[in-house]
Amino acid sequence: MSCQIVLNNIEPDALKKDDYLKRKIAIAKDVLDLDVIIIWPDSHKKNLALIQEICSNFKIRTYLWYPVLADISAFQVKPNQSVEAFNGELGHGKIGRWEKLGQVEEDFLFLCPNEEKYIMEVFKHYQKQLLEEGFDGVLLDRIRFPSPANGLETLFTCFCQSCQDKFRNDYQEDLNHYRDHIKRLFGEFKAMDIKDLSGYHTLSDMIMRNNLKKFFDFREQSIYQLTRMFADEAKQKGKIVGLNLFAPSIAPLSAQNYRLLSGICDWIKPMAYCHTAGPAGLPLEFSCFIKAILNINPALKESQLIQEISQILGSELPGKISGILENGVPENIIYQEMQRIKNFNLKESVKIYLGLDAVQIPGICHVDKRILEKYLGSVFDLNIEGMVMSWNLLKIPDENIKFVGDFLLKQ
């Protein structure tokens, strides 16, 4: 069992007060037999030193949680440095985007994986953290292009000069030709009838058309090559490498290819977050995708579109977008997501540690014991290899930690 912890914007004295951090970790160690804590550090070195000292005393390993392309602690991504959509827009899109973008701690502005100048700045910072901080492993995060939460346009990135040069070198074609293909696809969305959806088997089928195959292959290869560079650096230093990936139903939309990426890591954490109304959470990503289609084609009926999307996903979503955001998606979707991973036939040496949201953050996620019981029932039916309680130990109530521990003891 492992969990994640975020140290951003916390004054060092706050974690020491009343032995708060030590007590929190002690509870998790005692009831969960916690063996790994995955740490998103920040500029306060004292916080990292404190948690590593506590973990050492409890014989808990520590992994570096490193966001590669967005919200990097040492590199503030500006809109003019972020990915370029087919229509020339930079950074966030407009169609279906999450209305809270720019209002939360993380910006979700993504660097282009092919923009060498910026990537090398990030890579040097990453190398330094691996060398200096004594981590046993690393979890690579934000190894993707933007998701539906950033707006539908951003699923069709990137057209920056670096991508144009690389695409011409790799495919001997002009990347700009694909701008027109994508514009035509948006025209098809506008004219789409609800019956047209019956021919799709995945969400990615809706956007990854044959005339865009090279474009989407280029995106996946770009993410793979970037991730391999960061993973190889960690492995050369003797570190365990994990990847934080979207659940399989939405991973292809952001150019995460499980089969490709599994060849360069030791373990994968699928983010099967059923009750998170934030980026990577299934409720938000599904609702933004659905909202985007309705924005383009208002003639479609919301309830019918959601019913067709439910058929594609193999799980019955609430009948309205507001219901998806407020109530989450059915926990049984975890079974469907894990079956998709099983169908990838990944090599046995790559472990799958299911990521479950267990936090309580107002307006974003509220997981209680009732939800945890459904989660854990699904998990044991799947006979998975491990779990990561996500995504911030400091926001997971003690009663949730204890409930999980009690449930495990009864099995």
C-alpha positions as CSV (number, residue, x, y, z in Angstrom):
1,M,0.0,0.0,0.0
2,S,1.2,3.5,-0.8
3,C,-0.1,7.0,-0.7
4,Q,0.7,10.4,-2.1
5,I,1.3,13.7,-0.3
6,V,1.5,17.3,-1.5
7,L,3.8,19.7,0.3
8,N,2.9,22.8,-1.8
9,N,2.4,26.1,0.0
10,I,2.7,24.7,3.5
11,E,4.7,26.6,6.1
12,P,7.2,24.2,7.8
13,D,6.0,24.9,11.3
14,A,2.5,23.8,10.4
15,L,3.6,20.2,9.8
16,K,5.6,20.1,13.0
17,K,2.8,21.6,15.2
18,D,1.5,19.0,17.6
19,D,3.5,16.4,15.6
20,Y,0.8,16.6,13.0
21,L,2.7,15.0,10.1
22,K,4.3,12.3,12.3
23,R,0.9,11.4,13.7
24,K,-0.7,11.3,10.2
25,I,2.0,9.0,8.9
26,A,1.9,6.8,12.0
27,I,-1.8,6.2,11.6
28,A,-1.3,5.2,7.9
29,K,1.7,3.0,8.8
30,D,-0.1,1.3,11.6
31,V,-3.5,0.5,9.9
32,L,-2.4,0.2,6.2
33,D,1.1,-1.2,6.6
34,L,2.2,1.7,4.4
35,D,5.4,1.0,2.6
36,V,5.8,4.0,0.2
37,I,4.9,7.7,0.4
38,I,5.1,9.6,-3.0
39,I,6.0,13.2,-2.3
40,W,5.3,16.3,-4.4
41,P,7.8,18.7,-2.8
42,D,8.0,22.4,-3.0
43,S,10.5,25.1,-2.2
44,H,10.5,24.5,1.6
45,K,13.4,22.1,2.0
46,K,12.5,21.8,5.7
47,N,9.2,20.1,4.8
48,L,10.9,17.5,2.7
49,A,13.6,16.9,5.2
50,L,10.9,16.4,7.9
51,I,8.9,13.9,6.0
52,Q,11.9,11.9,4.9
53,E,13.1,11.7,8.5
54,I,9.7,10.5,9.7
55,C,9.6,8.0,6.8
56,S,13.0,6.7,7.6
57,N,12.1,6.1,11.2
58,F,9.0,4.2,10.1
59,K,10.9,2.3,7.5
60,I,8.7,3.8,4.7
61,R,10.3,4.4,1.3
62,T,9.9,7.8,-0.4
63,Y,9.3,8.4,-4.1
64,L,9.6,11.8,-5.9
65,W,6.3,12.8,-7.4
66,Y,7.3,14.9,-10.5
67,P,5.0,16.7,-12.8
68,V,6.9,16.9,-16.1
69,L,4.9,19.1,-18.5
70,A,2.7,21.2,-16.2
71,D,2.8,22.9,-12.8
72,I,6.5,22.2,-12.3
73,S,7.7,23.8,-9.1
74,A,10.8,25.2,-10.7
75,F,9.2,26.3,-14.0
76,Q,6.2,28.5,-14.2
77,V,4.6,27.8,-17.6
78,K,3.3,30.9,-19.3
79,P,0.5,30.8,-21.9
80,N,2.9,31.8,-24.7
81,Q,5.1,28.8,-23.8
82,S,2.3,26.2,-23.8
83,V,1.0,23.9,-26.5
84,E,-0.6,25.3,-29.6
85,A,-4.0,24.0,-30.8
86,F,-4.9,23.5,-34.5
87,N,-6.6,26.9,-34.5
88,G,-3.6,28.8,-33.1
89,E,-4.8,29.1,-29.5
90,L,-2.2,28.7,-26.8
91,G,-2.7,27.0,-23.4
92,H,-6.3,26.6,-22.4
93,G,-9.1,26.1,-24.9
94,K,-12.7,27.2,-24.7
95,I,-15.1,24.4,-25.8
96,G,-16.3,22.5,-22.8
97,R,-13.3,23.5,-20.6
98,W,-13.5,23.3,-16.8
99,E,-14.7,26.7,-15.6
100,K,-12.3,26.6,-12.6
101,L,-9.2,26.5,-14.7
102,G,-6.9,29.4,-13.5
103,Q,-8.8,29.6,-10.1
104,V,-7.1,26.7,-8.4
105,E,-3.5,26.1,-7.2
106,E,-2.4,24.3,-10.3
107,D,-2.6,26.1,-13.7
108,F,-2.7,23.0,-16.0
109,L,-0.8,24.9,-18.7
110,F,1.2,22.3,-20.6
111,L,4.6,22.6,-22.2
112,C,5.0,21.0,-25.5
113,P,7.1,17.8,-25.1
114,N,9.0,18.7,-28.3
115,E,10.0,22.2,-27.2
116,E,13.6,21.3,-26.3
117,K,14.6,24.6,-24.8
118,Y,12.0,24.4,-22.0
119,I,12.1,20.7,-21.6
120,M,15.8,20.7,-20.9
121,E,15.3,23.4,-18.1
122,V,12.8,21.1,-16.5
123,F,15.0,18.0,-17.0
124,K,18.0,19.7,-15.2
125,H,15.8,20.5,-12.2
126,Y,14.6,16.9,-12.2
127,Q,18.1,15.6,-12.3
128,K,19.1,17.8,-9.4
129,Q,16.1,16.5,-7.3
130,L,16.9,12.9,-8.0
131,L,20.6,13.4,-7.0
132,E,20.1,15.6,-3.9
133,E,17.0,14.4,-2.1
134,G,17.6,10.7,-1.6
135,F,14.4,9.3,-3.1
136,D,14.0,5.6,-3.6
137,G,11.9,6.0,-6.8
138,V,9.9,8.5,-8.9
139,L,6.3,8.8,-10.0
140,L,6.2,10.8,-13.3
141,D,3.1,12.8,-13.7
142,R,1.7,15.3,-16.3
143,I,3.3,13.2,-19.0
144,R,0.6,14.0,-21.6
145,F,-1.0,16.6,-23.7
146,P,-4.1,18.5,-22.3
147,S,-7.3,16.7,-21.5
148,P,-11.0,17.5,-22.1
149,A,-10.8,19.6,-18.9
150,N,-8.6,22.1,-20.8
151,G,-11.2,22.4,-23.7
152,L,-11.8,20.2,-26.7
153,E,-9.5,22.2,-28.9
154,T,-6.5,21.2,-26.8
155,L,-7.0,17.6,-27.7
156,F,-5.6,18.6,-31.1
157,T,-2.2,19.9,-30.0
158,C,0.5,20.7,-30.8
159,F,1.3,22.8,-33.8
160,C,4.2,24.8,-32.5
161,Q,7.3,25.3,-34.6
162,S,9.2,22.5,-32.8
163,C,6.4,20.1,-33.6
164,Q,6.3,21.2,-37.2
165,D,10.0,20.6,-37.6
166,K,9.9,17.2,-35.9
167,F,6.8,16.1,-37.8
168,R,8.4,17.0,-41.1
169,N,11.6,15.1,-40.1
170,D,9.7,12.0,-38.9
171,Y,6.9,11.8,-41.5
172,Q,8.2,13.9,-44.4
173,E,5.0,15.8,-44.3
174,D,3.8,19.3,-43.4
175,L,2.0,19.2,-40.1
176,N,0.0,22.2,-41.0
177,H,-2.0,20.1,-43.5
178,Y,-3.7,18.5,-40.5
179,R,-5.2,21.8,-39.3
180,D,-7.8,21.5,-42.2
181,H,-8.5,17.9,-41.3
182,I,-9.3,18.9,-37.8
183,K,-11.5,21.8,-38.8
184,R,-13.5,19.4,-41.0
185,L,-13.8,17.0,-38.0
186,F,-15.3,19.9,-36.0
187,G,-17.8,20.4,-38.8
188,E,-18.7,16.7,-38.6
189,F,-19.4,17.1,-34.8
190,K,-21.7,20.0,-35.7
191,A,-23.7,17.9,-38.1
192,M,-23.6,14.6,-36.0
193,D,-26.8,12.8,-35.3
194,I,-27.3,10.8,-32.1
195,K,-27.5,7.6,-34.2
196,D,-24.0,8.2,-35.4
197,L,-22.6,7.4,-31.9
198,S,-23.7,3.8,-32.1
199,G,-20.7,3.0,-34.3
200,Y,-18.1,4.1,-31.7
201,H,-16.6,1.7,-29.3
202,T,-14.4,4.2,-27.4
203,L,-14.3,7.9,-26.8
204,S,-11.1,8.1,-28.8
205,D,-13.0,6.7,-31.8
206,M,-14.9,9.9,-31.9
207,I,-11.8,12.0,-32.6
208,M,-9.1,9.7,-33.9
209,R,-10.2,9.4,-37.5
210,N,-8.2,7.6,-40.2
211,N,-7.1,10.9,-41.8
212,L,-5.6,12.0,-38.5
213,K,-3.8,8.7,-37.7
214,K,-0.3,10.1,-38.3
215,F,-1.1,13.2,-36.2
216,F,-2.2,11.1,-33.2
217,D,0.6,8.7,-33.6
218,F,3.0,11.7,-33.6
219,R,1.4,12.9,-30.3
220,E,1.8,9.4,-28.7
221,Q,5.4,9.1,-29.8
222,S,6.2,12.6,-28.5
223,I,4.9,11.7,-25.0
224,Y,6.6,8.3,-25.1
225,Q,10.0,9.8,-26.1
226,L,9.8,12.5,-23.4
227,T,8.8,10.0,-20.7
228,R,11.5,7.6,-21.7
229,M,14.1,10.3,-21.2
230,F,12.9,11.1,-17.7
231,A,12.4,7.4,-16.8
232,D,15.9,6.3,-18.1
233,E,17.5,9.0,-16.0
234,A,15.9,7.7,-12.9
235,K,16.7,4.0,-13.7
236,Q,20.4,4.9,-14.3
237,K,20.4,6.2,-10.8
238,G,18.9,3.0,-9.4
239,K,15.4,4.4,-8.9
240,I,12.0,2.6,-9.2
241,V,10.0,4.3,-11.9
242,G,6.2,4.7,-11.8
243,L,3.8,6.5,-14.2
244,N,0.7,8.4,-13.3
245,L,-1.7,7.7,-16.2
246,F,-5.3,8.6,-17.0
247,A,-7.8,5.8,-16.8
248,P,-7.7,3.9,-20.1
249,S,-11.0,5.2,-21.4
250,I,-9.6,8.7,-21.6
251,A,-5.8,8.2,-21.8
252,P,-5.7,8.1,-25.6
253,L,-7.4,11.6,-25.7
254,S,-4.2,13.0,-24.1
255,A,-1.7,10.8,-26.0
256,Q,-1.0,8.3,-23.2
257,N,-0.5,4.9,-24.8
258,Y,-0.3,2.2,-22.1
259,R,1.4,-0.4,-24.4
260,L,4.2,2.1,-25.4
261,L,4.7,3.6,-21.9
262,S,4.7,0.2,-20.1
263,G,8.0,-0.6,-21.7
264,I,9.9,2.1,-19.8
265,C,8.6,1.8,-16.2
266,D,8.3,-0.6,-13.3
267,W,4.7,0.3,-12.3
268,I,1.7,2.2,-13.5
269,K,-1.0,4.0,-11.5
270,P,-4.2,4.3,-13.4
271,M,-6.2,7.3,-12.0
272,A,-9.6,5.7,-11.7
273,Y,-11.0,8.6,-9.8
274,C,-14.8,8.2,-9.7
275,H,-15.7,11.1,-7.4
276,T,-13.2,13.8,-8.4
277,A,-14.5,16.9,-10.1
278,G,-11.0,18.0,-11.1
279,P,-8.5,17.2,-13.9
280,A,-7.9,13.5,-14.2
281,G,-11.1,12.8,-12.3
282,L,-13.5,10.7,-14.4
283,P,-16.5,12.9,-13.6
284,L,-14.8,16.1,-14.8
285,E,-13.2,14.7,-17.9
286,F,-16.4,12.9,-19.0
287,S,-18.5,16.0,-18.3
288,C,-16.2,18.3,-20.1
289,F,-16.1,16.0,-23.1
290,I,-19.9,15.7,-23.2
291,K,-20.3,19.5,-22.7
292,A,-17.9,20.2,-25.6
293,I,-19.9,18.0,-28.0
294,L,-23.1,19.7,-26.9
295,N,-21.6,23.2,-27.3
296,I,-20.6,22.3,-30.9
297,N,-23.9,20.6,-31.6
298,P,-26.7,22.0,-29.5
299,A,-29.3,20.0,-31.5
300,L,-28.2,16.9,-29.6
301,K,-30.1,16.1,-26.4
302,E,-28.0,16.0,-23.3
303,S,-29.7,12.9,-21.9
304,Q,-29.4,11.0,-25.1
305,L,-25.8,11.9,-25.6
306,I,-24.9,10.8,-22.0
307,Q,-26.8,7.5,-22.6
308,E,-24.7,6.8,-25.7
309,I,-21.5,7.7,-23.9
310,S,-22.6,5.3,-21.1
311,Q,-22.9,2.6,-23.7
312,I,-19.4,3.3,-24.9
313,L,-18.0,3.2,-21.4
314,G,-19.9,0.2,-20.3
315,S,-21.2,2.0,-17.2
316,E,-24.4,4.0,-16.6
317,L,-23.6,7.7,-16.0
318,P,-26.0,10.0,-14.3
319,G,-28.4,11.5,-16.8
320,K,-27.2,15.1,-16.6
321,I,-23.8,16.7,-16.7
322,S,-24.6,18.4,-13.3
323,G,-25.4,14.9,-11.9
324,I,-22.0,13.6,-13.1
325,L,-20.2,16.4,-11.4
326,E,-22.2,16.3,-8.2
327,N,-22.6,12.5,-7.7
328,G,-19.6,11.2,-9.5
329,V,-19.6,8.1,-11.8
330,P,-20.5,4.5,-10.7
331,E,-17.7,2.8,-8.9
332,N,-18.2,-0.3,-11.1
333,I,-16.5,1.6,-13.9
334,I,-13.3,0.6,-12.2
335,Y,-13.9,-3.0,-13.3
336,Q,-14.3,-1.7,-16.9
337,E,-11.1,0.3,-16.7
338,M,-9.1,-2.5,-15.3
339,Q,-10.4,-4.9,-17.9
340,R,-9.2,-2.5,-20.6
341,I,-5.7,-2.6,-19.0
342,K,-5.9,-6.4,-18.9
343,N,-6.7,-6.4,-22.6
344,F,-3.5,-4.5,-23.4
345,N,-1.6,-7.6,-22.5
346,L,1.2,-5.6,-20.8
347,K,4.3,-7.5,-19.8
348,E,4.0,-9.2,-16.3
349,S,7.0,-7.3,-14.9
350,V,5.0,-4.0,-15.0
351,K,2.8,-3.8,-11.9
352,I,-0.6,-2.0,-11.9
353,Y,-1.3,-0.1,-8.7
354,L,-4.8,1.3,-8.9
355,G,-5.2,4.9,-7.9
356,L,-8.3,5.6,-5.8
357,D,-9.4,9.1,-4.7
358,A,-9.8,9.0,-0.9
359,V,-9.6,12.8,-0.1
360,Q,-12.1,15.4,1.1
361,I,-11.5,18.7,-0.7
362,P,-14.5,21.1,-0.8
363,G,-15.9,21.5,-4.4
364,I,-13.5,18.9,-5.8
365,C,-13.9,15.6,-4.1
366,H,-15.7,14.1,-1.0
367,V,-15.0,10.5,-0.5
368,D,-16.5,8.9,2.6
369,K,-16.7,5.4,4.1
370,R,-19.7,4.5,2.0
371,I,-17.8,5.2,-1.2
372,L,-14.7,3.5,0.1
373,E,-16.6,0.4,0.7
374,K,-17.8,0.3,-2.9
375,Y,-14.3,1.0,-4.1
376,L,-12.7,-1.7,-2.0
377,G,-15.3,-4.2,-3.0
378,S,-14.4,-3.6,-6.7
379,V,-10.7,-3.8,-6.0
380,F,-10.9,-7.2,-4.3
381,D,-13.1,-8.6,-7.1
382,L,-10.3,-7.6,-9.5
383,N,-7.5,-9.1,-7.4
384,I,-5.2,-6.2,-8.2
385,E,-1.5,-6.0,-7.3
386,G,-1.7,-2.9,-5.1
387,M,-3.3,0.5,-4.5
388,V,-2.3,4.1,-4.1
389,M,-4.5,6.1,-1.9
390,S,-4.7,9.4,-3.8
391,W,-3.9,12.0,-4.0
392,N,-2.9,13.8,-0.8
393,L,-2.5,12.1,2.6
394,L,-3.0,15.5,4.3
395,K,-6.5,15.7,2.8
396,I,-7.5,12.1,3.6
397,P,-9.5,12.0,6.8
398,D,-8.3,9.7,9.6
399,E,-11.6,7.8,9.5
400,N,-11.0,7.0,5.8
401,I,-7.6,5.6,6.5
402,K,-8.9,3.5,9.4
403,F,-11.8,2.3,7.4
404,V,-9.5,1.0,4.6
405,G,-7.3,-0.7,7.2
406,D,-10.3,-2.4,8.9
407,F,-11.6,-3.5,5.5
408,L,-8.2,-5.1,4.6
409,L,-8.0,-6.9,7.9
410,K,-11.3,-8.6,7.3
411,Q,-10.3,-10.0,3.9
